[in-house]
């Protein structure tokens, strides 16, 4: 079976990184949050559920108007 060397390298790096934190997901997240805070940039941002629901509802209402 063919393996992609780039994917293999990524898997190796992820494995080593997880091992540094004893495979503790909370510790890994804390580390990424610490890095984010130090960088001053938002690495990940999620839309709030209420904002998502409003956007989805508005899009659905517009679609109904077009179809009517």
C-alpha positions as CSV (number, residue, x, y, z in Angstrom):
1,X,0.0,0.0,0.0
2,X,1.3,3.4,-0.9
3,X,1.8,6.0,1.8
4,X,2.2,9.7,1.5
5,X,5.4,10.9,3.1
6,X,3.9,14.3,4.0
7,X,0.9,12.7,5.7
8,X,3.3,10.3,7.5
9,X,5.4,13.2,8.7
10,X,2.3,15.1,10.0
11,X,1.1,12.0,11.9
12,X,4.6,11.6,13.5
13,X,4.6,15.3,14.5
14,X,1.1,15.1,15.9
15,X,2.0,11.9,17.8
16,X,5.1,13.5,19.3
17,X,3.2,16.7,20.3
18,X,0.4,14.7,22.0
19,X,3.0,12.6,23.9
20,X,4.5,15.8,25.3
21,X,1.2,16.5,27.0
22,X,0.7,12.9,28.0
23,X,-2.2,12.7,25.5
24,X,-4.2,15.0,27.7
25,X,-6.5,16.9,25.3
26,X,-7.3,19.6,27.9
27,X,-3.5,20.3,28.3
28,X,-3.1,20.5,24.5
29,X,-5.9,23.0,24.2
30,X,-4.5,25.1,27.1
31,X,-1.2,25.2,25.3
32,X,-2.8,26.3,22.0
33,X,-4.8,29.0,23.9
34,X,-1.5,30.2,25.6
35,X,0.2,30.4,22.2
36,X,-2.9,32.3,20.8
37,X,-2.8,34.8,23.6
38,X,0.9,35.4,23.2
39,X,0.6,35.9,19.4
40,X,-2.2,38.5,19.8
41,X,-4.1,36.8,16.9
42,X,-7.2,34.8,17.0
43,X,-6.3,31.3,15.7
44,X,-9.8,29.9,15.9
45,X,-13.1,31.6,16.2
46,X,-16.5,30.0,16.2
47,X,-19.8,31.7,15.4
48,X,-22.1,31.8,18.4
49,X,-25.0,29.5,18.1
50,X,-27.5,32.4,18.4
51,X,-25.7,34.2,15.5
52,X,-25.7,31.0,13.5
53,X,-29.5,30.5,14.1
54,X,-30.3,34.0,13.1
55,X,-28.2,33.8,9.9
56,X,-29.7,30.4,9.1
57,X,-33.2,31.7,9.7
58,X,-32.7,34.8,7.6
59,X,-31.2,32.7,4.7
60,X,-34.2,30.3,4.9
61,X,-36.7,33.2,4.9
62,X,-35.1,34.8,1.9
63,X,-35.2,31.4,0.1
64,X,-38.9,31.1,0.8
65,X,-39.6,34.6,-0.6
66,X,-37.7,33.7,-3.8
67,X,-39.5,30.5,-4.2
68,X,-43.0,32.0,-3.5
